[in-house]
Amino acid sequence: MTMIPRYTQMTPSSLRRLRDAPRSMYVVAYDIADDRRRRRVAKITEGLGHRAQQSVFLTELSVADLESARRRLLDTIDPEFDTLLLARSSNADMISLGRPIPVIAPRLVVA
């Protein structure tokens, strides 16, 4: 008997709940020693949100998105040499000084 993967058994309402799940603001920052790993991490983080600086990104993630991103990034970095930070934040906690960061996120304004 062939087992059907669990995600194909999800109903439209459960998919809608996942999509509409509460999202939190995260700052993603990294210091990657190897150029190849750095490019891979950059590609993953570019898919998550907006690049604020060379190795700093702002993104809104649900719990499921955060866990998926964490796994992908952990599989990419070398924990012995690399550092990656996923820091939860909120609009109220964010302060931006200097040149404004044009963030494309529904409920975030950094000016």
MOPAC internal coordinates of N, CA, C and O (Angstrom, degrees):
PM7 1SCF
backbone

  N    0.0000 0     0.00 0     0.00 0    0    0    0
  C    1.4406 1     0.00 0     0.00 0    1    0    0
  C    1.5383 1   108.84 1     0.00 0    2    1    0
  O    1.2310 1   120.68 1   -47.30 1    3    2    1
  N    1.3255 1   116.31 1   132.70 1    3    2    1
  C    1.4592 1   121.67 1  -179.81 1    5    3    2
  C    1.5183 1   110.08 1   -88.22 1    6    5    3
  O    1.2310 1   121.02 1   -47.82 1    7    6    5
  N    1.3170 1   115.65 1   132.18 1    7    6    5
  C    1.4645 1   120.19 1   178.43 1    9    7    6
  C    1.5227 1   109.11 1   -87.50 1   10    9    7
  O    1.2310 1   120.34 1   -47.39 1   11   10    9
  N    1.3195 1   116.95 1   132.61 1   11   10    9
  C    1.4571 1   121.95 1   176.43 1   13   11   10
  C    1.5176 1   107.78 1   -86.28 1   14   13   11
  O    1.2310 1   119.90 1   -48.87 1   15   14   13
  N    1.3502 1   117.80 1   131.13 1   15   14   13
  C    1.4653 1   118.95 1   178.66 1   17   15   14
  C    1.5220 1   111.19 1   -56.76 1   18   17   15
  O    1.2310 1   120.97 1   -35.23 1   19   18   17
  N    1.2925 1   115.75 1   144.77 1   19   18   17
  C    1.4596 1   121.71 1  -174.42 1   21   19   18
  C    1.5321 1   113.18 1   -57.63 1   22   21   19
  O    1.2310 1   119.81 1   140.85 1   23   22   21
  N    1.3324 1   117.97 1   -39.15 1   23   22   21
  C    1.4492 1   120.71 1  -176.13 1   25   23   22
  C    1.5256 1   112.32 1   -65.46 1   26   25   23
  O    1.2310 1   119.27 1   154.98 1   27   26   25
  N    1.3283 1   119.00 1   -25.02 1   27   26   25
  C    1.4601 1   119.88 1   178.28 1   29   27   26
  C    1.5215 1   111.11 1   -77.25 1   30   29   27
  O    1.2310 1   119.95 1   166.28 1   31   30   29
  N    1.3120 1   117.69 1   -13.72 1   31   30   29
  C    1.4537 1   121.59 1  -179.77 1   33   31   30
  C    1.5229 1   112.49 1   -92.87 1   34   33   31
  O    1.2310 1   119.79 1  -178.58 1   35   34   33
  N    1.3110 1   118.00 1     1.42 1   35   34   33
  C    1.4599 1   121.02 1  -178.88 1   37   35   34
  C    1.5176 1   110.00 1   -71.75 1   38   37   35
  O    1.2310 1   121.15 1   -39.50 1   39   38   37
  N    1.3018 1   115.40 1   140.50 1   39   38   37
  C    1.4542 1   120.86 1   178.61 1   41   39   38
  C    1.5218 1   109.68 1   -83.94 1   42   41   39
  O    1.2310 1   119.71 1   -18.69 1   43   42   41
  N    1.3263 1   118.16 1   161.31 1   43   42   41
  C    1.4647 1   119.89 1   176.96 1   45   43   42
  C    1.5245 1   112.94 1   -56.30 1   46   45   43
  O    1.2310 1   120.10 1   144.06 1   47   46   45
  N    1.3396 1   117.41 1   -35.94 1   47   46   45
  C    1.4651 1   118.95 1  -179.74 1   49   47   46
  C    1.5225 1   111.84 1   -69.52 1   50   49   47
  O    1.2310 1   119.75 1   144.10 1   51   50   49
  N    1.3378 1   118.08 1   -35.90 1   51   50   49
  C    1.4621 1   118.96 1   178.84 1   53   51   50
  C    1.5301 1   110.37 1   -71.87 1   54   53   51
  O    1.2310 1   120.00 1   144.79 1   55   54   53
  N    1.3250 1   117.60 1   -35.21 1   55   54   53
  C    1.4611 1   119.99 1   174.51 1   57   55   54
  C    1.5211 1   110.91 1   -64.47 1   58   57   55
  O    1.2310 1   119.97 1   141.04 1   59   58   57
  N    1.3186 1   117.66 1   -38.96 1   59   58   57
  C    1.4563 1   122.30 1   178.60 1   61   59   58
  C    1.5277 1   110.22 1   -64.35 1   62   61   59
  O    1.2310 1   120.34 1   139.16 1   63   62   61
  N    1.3519 1   116.95 1   -40.84 1   63   62   61
  C    1.4657 1   120.29 1   178.16 1   65   63   62
  C    1.5189 1   110.98 1   -62.35 1   66   65   63
  O    1.2310 1   120.23 1   139.72 1   67   66   65
  N    1.3442 1   117.16 1   -40.28 1   67   66   65
  C    1.4613 1   119.78 1   177.67 1   69   67   66
  C    1.5179 1   111.23 1   -64.29 1   70   69   67
  O    1.2310 1   120.76 1   136.19 1   71   70   69
  N    1.3359 1   116.14 1   -43.81 1   71   70   69
  C    1.4629 1   120.56 1  -178.82 1   73   71   70
  C    1.5225 1   110.89 1   -65.33 1   74   73   71
  O    1.2310 1   120.14 1   141.96 1   75   74   73
  N    1.3380 1   117.33 1   -38.04 1   75   74   73
  C    1.4538 1   122.08 1  -176.12 1   77   75   74
  C    1.5290 1   112.94 1   -91.86 1   78   77   75
  O    1.2310 1   120.02 1  -172.34 1   79   78   77
  N    1.3248 1   117.56 1     7.66 1   79   78   77
  C    1.4653 1   120.70 1  -179.28 1   81   79   78
  C    1.5200 1   110.05 1   -61.11 1   82   81   79
  O    1.2310 1   120.47 1   -30.34 1   83   82   81
  N    1.3201 1   116.72 1   149.66 1   83   82   81
  C    1.4679 1   119.72 1   178.81 1   85   83   82
  C    1.5320 1   110.62 1   -57.19 1   86   85   83
  O    1.2310 1   121.58 1   -39.42 1   87   86   85
  N    1.3100 1   114.59 1   140.58 1   87   86   85
  C    1.4593 1   121.26 1  -179.57 1   89   87   86
  C    1.5214 1   108.78 1  -116.14 1   90   89   87
  O    1.2310 1   120.86 1   -32.97 1   91   90   89
  N    1.3092 1   115.96 1   147.03 1   91   90   89
  C    1.4606 1   121.98 1   177.69 1   93   91   90
  C    1.5174 1   108.82 1  -119.74 1   94   93   91
  O    1.2310 1   121.37 1   -26.65 1   95   94   93
  N    1.3260 1   114.99 1   153.35 1   95   94   93
  C    1.4582 1   121.39 1   177.81 1   97   95   94
  C    1.5295 1   108.68 1   -81.60 1   98   97   95
  O    1.2310 1   120.87 1   -44.53 1   99   98   97
  N    1.3297 1   115.94 1   135.47 1   99   98   97
  C    1.4559 1   122.23 1   177.51 1  101   99   98
  C    1.5194 1   109.85 1  -129.69 1  102  101   99
  O    1.2310 1   121.51 1   -35.25 1  103  102  101
  N    1.3161 1   114.73 1   144.75 1  103  102  101
  C    1.4577 1   121.80 1   169.12 1  105  103  102
  C    1.5233 1   105.40 1  -104.06 1  106  105  103
  O    1.2310 1   120.88 1   -53.87 1  107  106  105
  N    1.3230 1   115.92 1   126.13 1  107  106  105
  C    1.4608 1   121.82 1   178.57 1  109  107  106
  C    1.5258 1   106.89 1  -112.45 1  110  109  107
  O    1.2310 1   120.60 1   -57.33 1  111  110  109
  N    1.3149 1   116.45 1   122.67 1  111  110  109
  C    1.4648 1   121.30 1   179.43 1  113  111  110
  C    1.5225 1   108.51 1  -135.33 1  114  113  111
  O    1.2310 1   121.10 1   -34.35 1  115  114  113
  N    1.3318 1   115.50 1   145.65 1  115  114  113
  C    1.4555 1   117.77 1  -179.08 1  117  115  114
  C    1.5160 1   111.70 1  -145.56 1  118  117  115
  O    1.2310 1   121.95 1   -24.08 1  119  118  117
  N    1.3250 1   113.87 1   155.92 1  119  118  117
  C    1.4581 1   123.72 1   172.38 1  121  119  118
  C    1.5213 1   104.95 1  -134.27 1  122  121  119
  O    1.2310 1   120.78 1   -78.58 1  123  122  121
  N    1.3272 1   116.11 1   101.42 1  123  122  121
  C    1.4585 1   122.23 1  -174.21 1  125  123  122
  C    1.5262 1   108.84 1  -109.99 1  126  125  123
  O    1.2310 1   120.40 1   -51.70 1  127  126  125
  N    1.3240 1   116.83 1   128.30 1  127  126  125
  C    1.4607 1   122.18 1  -174.09 1  129  127  126
  C    1.5272 1   113.47 1   -73.37 1  130  129  127
  O    1.2310 1   119.74 1   144.53 1  131  130  129
  N    1.3111 1   118.09 1   -35.47 1  131  130  129
  C    1.4576 1   122.41 1  -173.60 1  133  131  130
  C    1.5314 1   111.02 1  -100.53 1  134  133  131
  O    1.2310 1   120.20 1   -45.61 1  135  134  133
  N    1.3402 1   117.22 1   134.39 1  135  134  133
  C    1.4695 1   121.56 1  -177.78 1  137  135  134
  C    1.5276 1   112.38 1   -59.50 1  138  137  135
  O    1.2310 1   120.15 1   137.11 1  139  138  137
  N    1.3177 1   117.33 1   -42.89 1  139  138  137
  C    1.4641 1   120.85 1  -178.69 1  141  139  138
  C    1.5270 1   111.43 1   -63.98 1  142  141  139
  O    1.2310 1   120.00 1   133.32 1  143  142  141
  N    1.3331 1   117.60 1   -46.68 1  143  142  141
  C    1.4683 1   120.72 1   177.93 1  145  143  142
  C    1.5314 1   109.98 1   -64.84 1  146  145  143
  O    1.2310 1   120.31 1   141.99 1  147  146  145
  N    1.3390 1   117.02 1   -38.01 1  147  146  145
  C    1.4663 1   121.07 1   179.53 1  149  147  146
  C    1.5283 1   110.84 1   -61.12 1  150  149  147
  O    1.2310 1   120.31 1   137.91 1  151  150  149
  N    1.3273 1   117.01 1   -42.09 1  151  150  149
  C    1.4699 1   120.33 1   177.75 1  153  151  150
  C    1.5292 1   111.01 1   -64.09 1  154  153  151
  O    1.2310 1   120.51 1   139.97 1  155  154  153
  N    1.3216 1   116.63 1   -40.03 1  155  154  153
  C    1.4747 1   120.28 1   178.88 1  157  155  154
  C    1.5317 1   110.77 1   -64.86 1  158  157  155
  O    1.2310 1   120.75 1   134.88 1  159  158  157
  N    1.3254 1   116.17 1   -45.12 1  159  158  157
  C    1.4697 1   120.10 1   178.80 1  161  159  158
  C    1.5249 1   110.01 1   -63.99 1  162  161  159
  O    1.2310 1   119.87 1   138.99 1  163  162  161
  N    1.3226 1   117.84 1   -41.01 1  163  162  161
  C    1.4660 1   121.48 1   178.81 1  165  163  162
  C    1.5250 1   110.44 1   -60.72 1  166  165  163
  O    1.2310 1   120.17 1   137.95 1  167  166  165
  N    1.3102 1   117.28 1   -42.05 1  167  166  165
  C    1.4651 1   120.87 1   179.88 1  169  167  166
  C    1.5296 1   110.77 1   -63.42 1  170  169  167
  O    1.2310 1   120.30 1   138.05 1  171  170  169
  N    1.3221 1   117.03 1   -41.95 1  171  170  169
  C    1.4712 1   120.67 1   178.29 1  173  171  170
  C    1.5150 1   110.41 1   -64.68 1  174  173  171
  O    1.2310 1   120.08 1   131.93 1  175  174  173
  N    1.3283 1   117.46 1   -48.07 1  175  174  173
  C    1.4616 1   120.71 1  -175.94 1  177  175  174
  C    1.5228 1   111.91 1   -70.56 1  178  177  175
  O    1.2310 1   119.48 1   149.73 1  179  178  177
  N    1.3364 1   118.60 1   -30.27 1  179  178  177
  C    1.4654 1   120.44 1   175.04 1  181  179  178
  C    1.5240 1   110.53 1   -63.07 1  182  181  179
  O    1.2310 1   120.57 1   148.69 1  183  182  181
  N    1.3226 1   116.51 1   -31.31 1  183  182  181
  C    1.4606 1   120.62 1   176.91 1  185  183  182
  C    1.5134 1   113.60 1   -75.51 1  186  185  183
  O    1.2310 1   120.45 1   165.32 1  187  186  185
  N    1.3162 1   116.74 1   -14.68 1  187  186  185
  C    1.4652 1   120.89 1  -178.48 1  189  187  186
  C    1.5208 1   113.07 1   -89.24 1  190  189  187
  O    1.2310 1   120.11 1   145.02 1  191  190  189
  N    1.3243 1   117.40 1   -34.98 1  191  190  189
  C    1.4575 1   118.75 1  -173.30 1  193  191  190
  C    1.5010 1   113.50 1  -169.83 1  194  193  191
  O    1.2310 1   121.58 1    27.63 1  195  194  193
  N    1.3156 1   114.58 1  -152.37 1  195  194  193
  C    1.4526 1   122.42 1  -174.09 1  197  195  194
  C    1.5215 1   110.87 1  -100.52 1  198  197  195
  O    1.2310 1   120.81 1   -46.91 1  199  198  197
  N    1.3347 1   116.05 1   133.09 1  199  198  197
  C    1.4646 1   120.80 1   177.92 1  201  199  198
  C    1.5285 1   108.67 1   -76.17 1  202  201  199
  O    1.2310 1   120.69 1   -61.78 1  203  202  201
  N    1.3337 1   116.28 1   118.22 1  203  202  201
  C    1.4571 1   121.62 1   178.01 1  205  203  202
  C    1.5256 1   110.66 1   -90.53 1  206  205  203
  O    1.2310 1   120.61 1   142.93 1  207  206  205
  N    1.3289 1   116.44 1   -37.07 1  207  206  205
  C    1.4573 1   123.59 1   175.39 1  209  207  206
  C    1.5235 1   107.21 1  -144.50 1  210  209  207
  O    1.2310 1   120.17 1     3.28 1  211  210  209
  N    1.3149 1   117.27 1  -176.72 1  211  210  209
  C    1.4624 1   120.45 1  -174.67 1  213  211  210
  C    1.5276 1   112.85 1   -53.13 1  214  213  211
  O    1.2310 1   119.75 1   135.76 1  215  214  213
  N    1.3135 1   118.09 1   -44.24 1  215  214  213
  C    1.4687 1   120.26 1  -178.33 1  217  215  214
  C    1.5284 1   111.76 1  -126.71 1  218  217  215
  O    1.2310 1   120.63 1  -149.33 1  219  218  217
  N    1.3314 1   116.40 1    30.67 1  219  218  217
  C    1.4660 1   122.06 1   178.93 1  221  219  218
  C    1.5217 1   108.57 1  -131.10 1  222  221  219
  O    1.2310 1   121.08 1   -50.26 1  223  222  221
  N    1.3275 1   115.53 1   129.74 1  223  222  221
  C    1.4540 1   121.68 1  -178.88 1  225  223  222
  C    1.5182 1   110.17 1  -127.83 1  226  225  223
  O    1.2310 1   120.72 1   -30.25 1  227  226  225
  N    1.3365 1   116.23 1   149.75 1  227  226  225
  C    1.4547 1   123.24 1   173.46 1  229  227  226
  C    1.5217 1   107.26 1  -114.80 1  230  229  227
  O    1.2310 1   120.46 1   -47.63 1  231  230  229
  N    1.3154 1   116.73 1   132.37 1  231  230  229
  C    1.4539 1   119.72 1  -177.19 1  233  231  230
  C    1.5218 1   111.17 1  -152.38 1  234  233  231
  O    1.2310 1   120.90 1   -25.12 1  235  234  233
  N    1.3114 1   115.88 1   154.88 1  235  234  233
  C    1.4583 1   122.09 1   172.15 1  237  235  234
  C    1.5188 1   107.72 1  -107.38 1  238  237  235
  O    1.2310 1   120.51 1   -54.37 1  239  238  237
  N    1.3344 1   116.63 1   125.63 1  239  238  237
  C    1.4585 1   121.12 1  -177.09 1  241  239  238
  C    1.5111 1   110.92 1  -131.03 1  242  241  239
  O    1.2310 1   120.93 1   -37.58 1  243  242  241
  N    1.3166 1   115.83 1   142.42 1  243  242  241
  C    1.4604 1   120.70 1   169.33 1  245  243  242
  C    1.5311 1   106.72 1   -81.05 1  246  245  243
  O    1.2310 1   120.39 1    -6.98 1  247  246  245
  N    1.3071 1   116.86 1   173.02 1  247  246  245
  C    1.4635 1   120.69 1   178.79 1  249  247  246
  C    1.5292 1   109.57 1   -61.15 1  250  249  247
  O    1.2310 1   120.13 1   137.82 1  251  250  249
  N    1.3367 1   117.36 1   -42.18 1  251  250  249
  C    1.4631 1   121.14 1   179.83 1  253  251  250
  C    1.5268 1   110.99 1   -65.36 1  254  253  251
  O    1.2310 1   120.17 1   137.84 1  255  254  253
  N    1.3469 1   117.28 1   -42.16 1  255  254  253
  C    1.4639 1   121.11 1   178.00 1  257  255  254
  C    1.5240 1   110.86 1   -63.39 1  258  257  255
  O    1.2310 1   120.60 1   138.59 1  259  258  257
  N    1.3133 1   116.45 1   -41.41 1  259  258  257
  C    1.4627 1   121.23 1  -179.90 1  261  259  258
  C    1.5228 1   110.60 1   -61.92 1  262  261  259
  O    1.2310 1   120.37 1   134.78 1  263  262  261
  N    1.3180 1   116.90 1   -45.22 1  263  262  261
  C    1.4641 1   120.67 1  -179.16 1  265  263  262
  C    1.5284 1   110.66 1   -65.10 1  266  265  263
  O    1.2310 1   120.23 1   138.62 1  267  266  265
  N    1.3122 1   117.17 1   -41.38 1  267  266  265
  C    1.4628 1   121.29 1   177.85 1  269  267  266
  C    1.5275 1   110.98 1   -62.73 1  270  269  267
  O    1.2310 1   120.54 1   134.41 1  271  270  269
  N    1.3331 1   116.58 1   -45.59 1  271  270  269
  C    1.4623 1   121.03 1   178.99 1  273  271  270
  C    1.5296 1   110.62 1   -64.20 1  274  273  271
  O    1.2310 1   120.37 1   137.58 1  275  274  273
  N    1.3201 1   116.91 1   -42.42 1  275  274  273
  C    1.4622 1   121.20 1  -179.98 1  277  275  274
  C    1.5299 1   110.75 1   -59.14 1  278  277  275
  O    1.2310 1   120.66 1   135.14 1  279  278  277
  N    1.3266 1   116.33 1   -44.86 1  279  278  277
  C    1.4697 1   119.98 1   179.55 1  281  279  278
  C    1.5270 1   111.84 1   -64.01 1  282  281  279
  O    1.2310 1   120.52 1   133.92 1  283  282  281
  N    1.3271 1   116.60 1   -46.08 1  283  282  281
  C    1.4670 1   120.57 1  -179.23 1  285  283  282
  C    1.5274 1   111.04 1   -61.82 1  286  285  283
  O    1.2310 1   121.13 1   137.24 1  287  286  285
  N    1.3344 1   115.44 1   -42.76 1  287  286  285
  C    1.4640 1   119.23 1  -178.83 1  289  287  286
  C    1.5181 1   111.32 1   -69.85 1  290  289  287
  O    1.2310 1   120.19 1   139.85 1  291  290  289
  N    1.3226 1   117.24 1   -40.15 1  291  290  289
  C    1.4623 1   120.96 1   179.08 1  293  291  290
  C    1.5254 1   111.05 1   -63.64 1  294  293  291
  O    1.2310 1   120.51 1   145.02 1  295  294  293
  N    1.3272 1   116.63 1   -34.98 1  295  294  293
  C    1.4642 1   120.55 1   177.01 1  297  295  294
  C    1.5298 1   111.86 1   -70.71 1  298  297  295
  O    1.2310 1   119.95 1   160.08 1  299  298  297
  N    1.3192 1   117.71 1   -19.92 1  299  298  297
  C    1.4635 1   122.24 1  -175.14 1  301  299  298
  C    1.5228 1   112.89 1   -93.58 1  302  301  299
  O    1.2310 1   120.06 1   140.70 1  303  302  301
  N    1.3294 1   117.49 1   -39.30 1  303  302  301
  C    1.4695 1   119.98 1  -174.77 1  305  303  302
  C    1.5274 1   111.60 1   -81.16 1  306  305  303
  O    1.2310 1   121.35 1   -15.64 1  307  306  305
  N    1.3081 1   115.02 1   164.36 1  307  306  305
  C    1.4580 1   122.41 1   170.83 1  309  307  306
  C    1.5258 1   105.77 1  -107.21 1  310  309  307
  O    1.2310 1   119.61 1   -74.95 1  311  310  309
  N    1.3424 1   118.35 1   105.05 1  311  310  309
  C    1.4694 1   121.12 1  -173.94 1  313  311  310
  C    1.5231 1   114.27 1   -60.42 1  314  313  311
  O    1.2310 1   120.27 1   162.24 1  315  314  313
  N    1.3169 1   117.08 1   -17.76 1  315  314  313
  C    1.4555 1   119.77 1   179.51 1  317  315  314
  C    1.5322 1   111.98 1   -75.89 1  318  317  315
  O    1.2310 1   120.25 1   151.81 1  319  318  317
  N    1.3376 1   117.13 1   -28.19 1  319  318  317
  C    1.4593 1   121.21 1  -174.87 1  321  319  318
  C    1.5278 1   114.39 1  -118.78 1  322  321  319
  O    1.2310 1   119.81 1   157.40 1  323  322  321
  N    1.3278 1   117.96 1   -22.60 1  323  322  321
  C    1.4600 1   122.25 1  -171.72 1  325  323  322
  C    1.5238 1   111.87 1  -106.80 1  326  325  323
  O    1.2310 1   121.41 1   -24.18 1  327  326  325
  N    1.3335 1   114.91 1   155.82 1  327  326  325
  C    1.4582 1   121.96 1   175.97 1  329  327  326
  C    1.5186 1   108.48 1  -128.72 1  330  329  327
  O    1.2310 1   120.60 1   -46.76 1  331  330  329
  N    1.3241 1   116.45 1   133.24 1  331  330  329
  C    1.4558 1   121.27 1   177.60 1  333  331  330
  C    1.5205 1   107.86 1  -139.10 1  334  333  331
  O    1.2310 1   120.62 1   -46.57 1  335  334  333
  N    1.3132 1   116.42 1   133.43 1  335  334  333
  C    1.4579 1   122.43 1  -176.90 1  337  335  334
  C    1.5158 1   109.59 1  -120.81 1  338  337  335
  O    1.2310 1   120.36 1   -52.93 1  339  338  337
  N    1.3215 1   116.91 1   127.07 1  339  338  337
  C    1.4639 1   123.64 1   171.10 1  341  339  338
  C    1.5237 1   105.43 1  -115.88 1  342  341  339
  O    1.2310 1   120.29 1   -79.01 1  343  342  341
  N    1.3307 1   117.06 1   100.99 1  343  342  341
  C    1.4609 1   121.24 1  -174.14 1  345  343  342
  C    1.5187 1   110.02 1  -110.28 1  346  345  343
  O    1.2310 1   120.59 1   -56.97 1  347  346  345
  N    1.3254 1   116.47 1   123.03 1  347  346  345
  C    1.4558 1   121.32 1   177.53 1  349  347  346
  C    1.5233 1   108.89 1   -73.54 1  350  349  347
  O    1.2310 1   120.83 1   -41.64 1  351  350  349
  N    1.3084 1   116.01 1   138.36 1  351  350  349
  C    1.4522 1   121.57 1  -178.87 1  353  351  350
  C    1.5161 1   108.51 1  -142.98 1  354  353  351
  O    1.2310 1   120.70 1     2.62 1  355  354  353
  N    1.2957 1   116.27 1  -177.38 1  355  354  353
  C    1.4592 1   120.98 1   173.93 1  357  355  354
  C    1.5198 1   107.69 1  -143.40 1  358  357  355
  O    1.2310 1   120.87 1   -14.99 1  359  358  357
  N    1.3191 1   115.95 1   165.01 1  359  358  357
  C    1.4587 1   120.12 1   178.60 1  361  359  358
  C    1.5211 1   110.61 1   -56.94 1  362  361  359
  O    1.2310 1   120.37 1   141.17 1  363  362  361
  N    1.3147 1   116.90 1   -38.83 1  363  362  361
  C    1.4628 1   121.19 1  -177.72 1  365  363  362
  C    1.5243 1   111.36 1   -67.56 1  366  365  363
  O    1.2310 1   120.10 1   151.23 1  367  366  365
  N    1.3296 1   117.41 1   -28.77 1  367  366  365
  C    1.4627 1   121.32 1  -177.98 1  369  367  366
  C    1.5214 1   113.03 1   -83.55 1  370  369  367
  O    1.2310 1   120.05 1   164.61 1  371  370  369
  N    1.3324 1   117.51 1   -15.39 1  371  370  369
  C    1.4525 1   121.06 1  -172.74 1  373  371  370
  C    1.5139 1   112.64 1   -86.47 1  374  373  371
  O    1.2310 1   121.13 1   -50.31 1  375  374  373
  N    1.3069 1   115.45 1   129.69 1  375  374  373
  C    1.4581 1   121.98 1   175.39 1  377  375  374
  C    1.5218 1   106.51 1  -127.41 1  378  377  375
  O    1.2310 1   120.72 1   -51.39 1  379  378  377
  N    1.3197 1   116.22 1   128.61 1  379  378  377
  C    1.4581 1   121.22 1   178.50 1  381  379  378
  C    1.5190 1   108.16 1  -120.98 1  382  381  379
  O    1.2310 1   120.71 1   -53.10 1  383  382  381
  N    1.3160 1   116.24 1   126.90 1  383  382  381
  C    1.4504 1   121.51 1   178.00 1  385  383  382
  C    1.5226 1   109.03 1  -115.19 1  386  385  383
  O    1.2310 1   120.35 1   -33.39 1  387  386  385
  N    1.3045 1   116.93 1   146.61 1  387  386  385
  C    1.4584 1   119.92 1   179.40 1  389  387  386
  C    1.5179 1   111.91 1    88.37 1  390  389  387
  O    1.2310 1   120.77 1    33.69 1  391  390  389
  N    1.3090 1   116.13 1  -146.31 1  391  390  389
  C    1.4580 1   122.28 1  -176.37 1  393  391  390
  C    1.5274 1   110.29 1   -60.70 1  394  393  391
  O    1.2310 1   120.15 1   -49.87 1  395  394  393
  N    1.3454 1   117.31 1   130.13 1  395  394  393
  C    1.4704 1   120.02 1  -179.45 1  397  395  394
  C    1.5266 1   111.73 1   -62.79 1  398  397  395
  O    1.2310 1   121.13 1   -31.98 1  399  398  397
  N    1.3128 1   115.44 1   148.02 1  399  398  397
  C    1.4588 1   121.87 1   177.40 1  401  399  398
  C    1.5280 1   107.54 1  -101.59 1  402  401  399
  O    1.2310 1   119.77 1   -64.56 1  403  402  401
  N    1.3344 1   118.05 1   115.44 1  403  402  401
  C    1.4621 1   119.80 1  -178.46 1  405  403  402
  C    1.5263 1   111.17 1   -77.91 1  406  405  403
  O    1.2310 1   120.42 1   -94.37 1  407  406  405
  N    1.3109 1   116.81 1    85.63 1  407  406  405
  C    1.4585 1   122.05 1  -175.83 1  409  407  406
  C    1.5210 1   109.15 1   -86.01 1  410  409  407
  O    1.2310 1   121.40 1   -46.69 1  411  410  409
  N    1.3154 1   114.92 1   133.31 1  411  410  409
  C    1.4550 1   120.48 1   176.73 1  413  411  410
  C    1.5226 1   106.91 1  -104.93 1  414  413  411
  O    1.2310 1   121.02 1   -92.10 1  415  414  413
  N    1.3051 1   115.66 1    87.90 1  415  414  413
  C    1.4623 1   122.55 1   176.84 1  417  415  414
  C    1.5137 1   106.98 1  -146.69 1  418  417  415
  O    1.2310 1   119.81 1   -40.39 1  419  418  417
  N    1.3255 1   117.97 1   139.61 1  419  418  417
  C    1.4520 1   121.26 1  -171.68 1  421  419  418
  C    1.5229 1   116.58 1   -55.82 1  422  421  419
  O    1.2310 1   119.94 1   138.73 1  423  422  421
  N    1.3248 1   117.73 1   -41.27 1  423  422  421
  C    1.4551 1   119.11 1  -174.11 1  425  423  422
  C    1.5131 1   113.00 1  -115.86 1  426  425  423
  O    1.2310 1   120.10 1  -156.38 1  427  426  425
  N    1.3172 1   117.42 1    23.62 1  427  426  425
  C    1.4563 1   120.26 1  -176.24 1  429  427  426
  C    1.5176 1   110.75 1  -124.11 1  430  429  427
  O    1.2310 1   121.29 1   -49.95 1  431  430  429
  N    1.3126 1   115.14 1   130.05 1  431  430  429
  C    1.4615 1   119.82 1   173.42 1  433  431  430
  C    1.5257 1   106.87 1  -130.72 1  434  433  431
  O    1.2310 1   120.68 1   -60.65 1  435  434  433
  N    1.3167 1   116.30 1   119.35 1  435  434  433
  C    1.4550 1   121.53 1   176.38 1  437  435  434
  C    1.5174 1   105.89 1  -118.52 1  438  437  435
  O    1.2310 1   120.42 1   -64.20 1  439  438  437
  N    1.3486 1   116.81 1   115.80 1  439  438  437
  C    1.4552 1   119.73 1  -176.37 1  441  439  438
  C    1.5174 1   110.15 1  -133.65 1  442  441  439
  O    1.2310 1   120.10 1   180.00 1  443  442  441

